[in-house]
Amino acid sequence: MDDEAPFANVDPATAADARRQGCDPRKLDRAAEDVLLYIYATLPSFPVYGGTRLPAIAVSPDGVDRVSRLPDEPLRNIVARLPVKDAARTAVLSSRWRALWPSTPLVLVDAFLLPKGQGFRPTPSNSPAVTAAVSRILEAHPGPFRCVHLVCSHMNAYQAQLARWLQLLAAKGVQDLVVVNRPWPRDVPLPTTLFTIATLTRLYVGLWKLPGTAALRGASFPHLRELGICSVEMENGVVDSLVARSPVLELLNILGCMSGLRLRLISQSLRCLQISCSKMESIAVVKAPSLERLILYGSGNIARGLCSRLTIGDVPKLHVFGYLDPGQVLQIRDTIIMPGIASTSTMMRSVKILSLNVCFGVRNEVKMVPNFLRCFPNAERLHILSLKCDKPTGNHLSLRFWEESGPIENILSRINVMSIREFRGDPGEVAFLEFFFRNARALETASVSMANPSFTQFSTEEAYAKVNYSYRNKASRSCQMVVLVSTGPSGGEVWRFKDGADFSFHDPFSQVEVRSA
């Protein structure tokens, strides 16, 4: 293999530095690609037909082109759904089409400028061509810009072009903007011009270094409803400032913050906050009267060993909450939840759907689970993600522990749907299931998804036997039980922001969910 061959993501300087430190730059390149693929999976969809070629429009028997006789608005609707190269080429069809592309709000997805079949993965040889094509299109189209997704350029070498792009996007009123850099390096500065685009309704940025809070003093996003921040370098306070300057913001998504995230959020409009695969130092939702969903995926597992505090203040509409980790410090209003703490002042009665990360091999964390459950007495759905425990601490807690922990209101009379994922048949998991089934009188549906057998010695036969053993003395006579076998990666499927932000799904944690009417 040619060690000097160009990499898809790692620049020559980073590759040379990796070799000096005894690291293989090819591994670094693959790791960067994995990060990009995860970011791409979480990005919002773009309003463009994704096929390589649109089906031919049937010609009428008399040879008359009736499509071109349609009014301007339906024709512009057609043009707006074409990849940008095809949309521009419609000008050669006839004089009727010639003025349509310049007068149609621009939809530009730079991935469609790559050679066919290449997807989102540019090579060093065609990256300059894509960058040049983006520059030409942004200069040529008079605007407005409806949707622009720029995810395929190595912007470290094109910072002047990037600054010009943002000037044009601001001048031509872009509404939906996604700007993701191709690393490496990961600290390419994002020009402050971005924060002058007052027309934005959706903004996603990935793999940049964001300007500091001083650059945001004059910023205003009066129309911004969705904000995504993915694997960026930023100082603490930047997210707080962006939220404060976005009076109609409804969705806030944060992915891959590795520097120790600290948030203090106050928002009248925020409906959904999702933080995925990030190290958290402290998250304080101080006042969010419209917040319905608070989803923290993978953050507790990454942050083990880091002091992670989650403070929940004034959130009267919070309905969906997870993945809450007993290894985190949970503070509800002014009270830190500890063993023995259970009072009306610590209860959040609005939460109906609750998800917990539980490492059943860590005794101190399992001991916190009853206390956490008591904080949400009206929870009707409970989802458990069983974390793999590499270093168990002491013996697993038995059924006796759960029985001696006392009655838990939501298990006794509220929870009608329960699921546990990544089940490995550990004694702690079995003890919890047996306790739950013995006490859950309102339970209607239960599902146990065992870990992928490719990553564990646990067999499907053993899984069925242990679940049936736990289920034998169930309190609910109407409960339906199903045991599933995962075919996904070890630890379960990654979380996607699209799942949590889709309010047509009542329960984003459910593996099988019926979409609301």
N, C-alpha and C positions, 0 to 999 in steps of 0.2 A: 504494500500500500504506500502511496506517495504521501509522506508526511508534510510535504510542502504544498499539496493541493489546497486550493482556497476552500474555506469553510462557508457554510450557509449563513452562520450567525456570528462567528468569532472573527474579529478583525486581526490583521497580521501582528499588530503590536501586542494584543492580548494573548494571541497564540504563542508568541515568542516569550512573553513573561511567564506563561504557564509552563513552558518547557524548562525555563531557568529554575523554576520552583519544583521541578520533578513531576509535574502533572501532565497528563495526556490531553492536549487541546481538543482532540476528537470527542472525549467524554464531556468536556465543557460545551462543545458545540451541540451534542445530543441533548444535554440538560437544558440548554437554552431553547432548543426546539420543543422540548416537552412543555416548558413554561409557555411558549407561544401557542401551542396547540390548546392548552387549557384556557388561555386568554381568548383565543378565537371561539372556543366552545361557549364562553360566557357572553360574548358580544351580542348585541341585538341583531335581529335579522334585517336585511336590507330589502327595500321594495322593488326588486328587480327579478325578472325571470332568470332562473339560474341555469337553464339548459345551454348546450353549446350552439344550438340552432333552433329557431322557432319553426314549428310546423308550417308548411306552405298553406297559404289561404286558397281555398278552392276557387277556381275561376268559374264564373257563370258560363252556361252553355253558349251564350251569344257573345262571349269574349269581352263584355263590358266590365270595366273596373269600378265596381260599385263601392268598394271600401274607400277609395279616394273621394267619393262624393259625400262621405259622412261629414258632419259639422266639425269644426276645429277641435272642440273639447274632447270628443271621443278619440280623435286621432292623436292628440297630445297625450291622452291617457295610454295609448298604445306605445308611443315613443318613450314615455317615462318609464315603462317597464322593460325596455330593452337594455342590454349591456351598452355602455357608453359608445363603443366603437360602432355597433350596429345602429344605435340611435342616430349618430352623426351621418351614417351612410344612407339613411332614408332620404337625404336631400337629393340623391341621384335618381330616385324613383320617378319623379315627375315634378313639374313646377308646383303642383298642388302641395307636395310634401316639403318643398325647399325651405320654406320659412318656419316649419314646425319645430325643428330641433332648437334653433336659437330662441324661440318663444316658449319653449317648454321648460319649467323649473328643472334644473339639472339634477340628475341622479348619477353620481360617479362612484364606482367601486373599483379601485385600482387593480384588484385581483383579476378582473376581466380584461386587463391590458396585458397579462402574461400569456405566453404561448399556451395553446389548448392542452388540457390535461395536466397542467403544472400546479393547479390549485393555488394555495396561498404561499407556496414556497419558491421565491425567486432565487436565481443563481447570481453570483457576482457578475456574470457576463451580461445578463439582461436587466439587472437592477438600474443601471444608468438610463436605459431606454424607457423603462416604466416611469422613472422620475421625470425625464424630459417630456414624456407624453402627458403626464399630469400637469406639468407647467403650461403646456400648450393649451390644454382643454380649459383650465381655470382662467387663462388669459383670454381665450377666444369667446367663451360663452358669456353673454351679457348678464346672466342671472335672472331671477334669483336662484340660489342653490338650495334645493329641497333636502338632499341627502348626500353626504360625502363621506366615504369610508376609505382611509388611506392607511394601509397596513403592510405594504410590501416593499418599502424602501429602507435602505440603510442610511438613516438621516445624519449620521455623524459626518459623512462626507458632503452633505448637501444642506448645511445649516442656512446658507443664504437663500436657497430655494424655499426652504421651510418657512423662513420669515416672510418671504413674498407670498407664499400660499396663504398664510394666515391673514395677511393684509387684504388679499383678494376675497377670502372667505368672509371677512368682516365687512368689506365694502359691498359685497353682493348678497348679504343677508342669509347666510347658511343657517339652517334650522337643526338638522340632525348631523352631528359630526363625530366621527371615530378617527382617532389619530394614534396609531401604535407603531413604535419604532422597532426595527429589526436589530437586536443587540449583536455584537458587543461594540463599544462599551455601553453600560446601562445608565450612565449619568449624563447623557446628551441633554443640554438645557432646553426646555420648552420655552419659546419666546413669550414674553409677557403680552404680546398682541392678542394671544388667545383670550385673555381675560377682558378684552374690549368688545367681544362679539356679543352684543346684547340681544340678538335675534334667536339665540340657541334655545331649542326646546329639549334637546337630548345631547349629552356630551360624554364620550368615553375617551380616556387617555391611558396609554400603556407603555411602560418601559422608558420613562423619561425622568429627568430631574425637574421637579416643579419649582417655580419661583417662590420666594418666601412670602410671608404674610404682608410685608411692606409693599410688595407689588400689587396686592389685592385691594389697597385702600380705596381706589377709585372704581373698582370693578362692580358691575351690577348685572345680574341675570334675571330680569323680570319675567321671562317666559320659560325658564329652565324647569322641566318636570322630572328629568331622569339624569343622574350623574353616576358615572362609573370610573373608578380610580384603580388601575391594575398594575401592580409591580412597579411602583414609582418610588423615587427617592424624594422625600419632602420633610420639612421641619414640622414639628408638632404645632398645631394651631391652624394649618392651612385648610384642612377639611372643615373645621369649625367656621372659619371665615367664609368659605364657599357656601356653606349651608346658610349662614346668616345673610348672605347677599342673594339668596334664591328664595323669594317669598312664596313661590308656588311649587317648590320642589316636593315631589311625592316619593321618588325612589332613589335611594342612595346605596350604591354597591361598592364594596372595597375588597380587592383581591390581592393577596401576596405581599402584604406589608411586613417586612422582616426586621424593621428597625425598632420595634416596640411601639405599638400604636396607642396613642392617648387621644381620646375624644371627649368633648363636653358639648353635647348637642341640645340646642333649644330651637324648636321649629314648630310653627303653627300648622304647617301643611304636610309634613312628612308622614307617609302611610306605611312605608316598608324600608327597613334597614337590614342589609345583608353584609356580613363580613366573613370572608372565606379564606382559609389557609393563611392566616396572619398572626404574628406575635402580638399579643395584647398586654399592655401594661395596665391601662385603666380605660374603661368605657363607661361614661356617665350619660344616661339619657335623662336629662334634668326635667325638661318639660316638652312633651310632644303629644298634645291632645288629640291628634288625628292618627297616631301610630297604631297600626293594626297588626303588623308582622315584624318580629325581631328574630333574625336567623343568624346564628354564629356557627359556621361549619368548619370543622377541622382546626379551629383556632385554639381550643383548649388543649388538644393533643400536641400541637406544635409548641405551645407556650408552657409546657410542663417544666417546672424549674424556674419559670419566670413569674414574679408576683403579678397575678392577673386579677383585677378587681372589676366586677360588673355591678354598676349601681343603677337601679331602676327607680325613677322618681314619679312624676305626674304623667301617667300613660293610661287614661281611663278607658280607651278603646282597644287596648292590646288584646288580641284574640289568638294569635299564633306565636309561640315562643319556643325556640330551640336553636341549636342543639346545646342545651345547658349542661355544663360540665361540673360535677361535684368537686373537682380539683380546683375550681376557681373560687374566689371569694365573692359571694353574692350578697349584695346589700339592697334591701328593699326600703325605699325612703330613708329613714335614719337608723335602721336596724341591720346589723350584720347577722346573717343566718348562721347559727351554730347549733350543735346538738342540744336539744332541750328547748330551743327557741320555737315557740308556736303560739302565736297570739293573733287576734284580729288585725292588729296593726301591720303585720307582716304578710297578710293574705292579699293576693291579686285575684279577685273574683271574676275579672273579665276574661281571663285566659281559658279557652275551651280546648285548644290543641297544644299539647306539650310534647317536646322531644328531649330526651336526656342521653348524653354520652356517659356510659358507665364502664369502668374498668373493674370487673368483679373480683379481680385478684388483688386489689389494693384496699385493704380493710378500712382505712380512714375515709376513703372516698365513698365506699359503699355505705358506711354509717351515716353519711350526709343525705343519702337518697330519701329516706323517710321524711326528713326535715324539709327537703326541697319539695317533695310531693305535697306536704301539708300547706305549702305557700300558695298552692293553686287548687283550692277545694272544689272548684266547678269544672275542672278539666274533664272533658268527655272522651278525648282520644289521647292515648299515651303511646309514644314510639320510643323504643330503646335501641341505641346503637351500641353494641357490645364491643368495647375496644380491646385489642390484643394486649395482653399483659406480659411483657418480656421479663419483668422482675417482680414476681409476686411478693407481697409483704405479709408474711404470716399465713395461717390457714384460712381457707375460704370461709366466709360467714354462712352458717347453716340456716335451715328453716327456723330453728329456735330463735335466732337473732330477729328475724322478721316478725315472728309471733310476739316476742317480748317488746318490740318497738311500739306496740299499741295500735289502735284503730286509725286508719287513714281514710278520711271521708270520701275522697274521690274514687278510691278503689272500691270501697264498700257500696257506694250508691250512684256513682256518676259515670265512670268509664265504661263505654260500650264498644270501643274499638281499641285493640292493643296489638302492637307488632314489636318484634325483636329481630334485629338484623345482625349478621355476622355471628350467629350462634355456633359455639364450638363444643357445647356439652360439658363445660367446666362445672364443677360442683356448685360454685357460687351462682352461676346462671340457672342451674336446675332448681336450687333452693328458692331463688326469687320467683321463678315460674310457678312452682308448687304453691308458694304463699299467695301469689296473685290469683291463680285459678281458684283456690280455696275461698277467697274473700270477694271476688269481683262478681257481685250478684246481678249487675246490669249488663254484663258483657254479652255482646251479640256476635262480634267477629274478632278472631285472634289469628295472627299469622306469625310463623317462626321461619326466618330465612337463615339457613345454615351457611357458614362460610364456604367459599368455593373449595371443593375437595382437592383442587390442584395445588392449593397452598396450605393444606392441613392434612393430618393423618386421620381426621375425624371422618367416619364413613356415613353414608346416608342411612344405612340400617341402624347405626348407633343413634343418629339424630332422631329418627322416628321413635325408637325405643325410649329415649330419655324424655322426649316431649310427651309421649303417651303416658309415661309414668307420672309426670307432673300434672297431667290433665285429668287423672283418674278420679279425683275427688272435687271436681269443679262445682262451684256454687251456682252457676247459671246453667239451667237446663236447656236454654235456647241458643247457647253459643255454638257457632260454627268455627271449626279449627282447620287451618291448612298449614302444611309444612312445605316450604319452598327450598330449592337448591340454587344457590347463587352461581352464575357463570361469569360474574364480573371480576374485577381486580381484587387483590388482597386489601382488606379494609373497606371494601364497598366502592360503589360508583362515586365519582366526584360530584360535588354540588354545582349546579348551574343556576345562575341568577335568573334565567328565564323561568325556572320552575317556581321560585319563591315569589316572583313579581307578577305571576299570572293569577289575577284575582278570580278568574273563572274556575280555578281549582280551589275547592273549599279547603282541602287539606294537602299542603305541598309536601308533607313528609310521607304520605301514603304511597305505597308501591303500586297500588291499583286504585285509581280514583276516577269517578264519573264527573265529567265536566258539567258545571252548572248550566242551567237553561238560560 
